[in-house]
Amino acid sequence: MDVRIGVLHTPKEIDIELPADADRAAVRASIDAALASADGVLWLTDRSGRDIGVPSAKIAYIELGRSDSERRIGFSAG
């Protein structure tokens, strides 16, 4: 699963590829918990085992998507 985080006052985004076995509901719950507090930090561990922390006060938006391996390439009729 991919997580894209928009950060306030910067045009750059943080792209994190989570492990293939990441539980979408658990990731959403940790996002909700971090955003519930103005001084919270969202901690995610990428598929390489690195921990990434983003202060919740700096988060503009969060997008959850499929991993690159699950994305379709080319044209599709459906």
C-alpha positions, 0 to 999 in steps of 0.5 A, a space after each residue: 500500500 502506498 501512502 502519500 502525505 501532503 505537507 503544509 507550506 511545501 509543494 513536495 509530498 512524502 511518498 511511503 510504500 508500506 509492506 505488502 501485508 500492511 493492514 489498511 484499517 490499522 494504518 487508517 486508525 494510526 492516522 486518525 490517532 495522530 491527527 486527533 492531537 495537534 502535537 501528535 506525530 504520525 509514525 509509519 514504517 516503510 517496506 525497507 523497515 525505516 520509520 518515518 515521522 510527520 508532525 500532525 500539525 504539518 499534515 495537509 492531506 493523506 492519500 492511501 492507495 495501492 502499491 505500484 505492483 498492483 497498479 495497472 499499466 496500459 489501457 483497460 476496458 474496466 
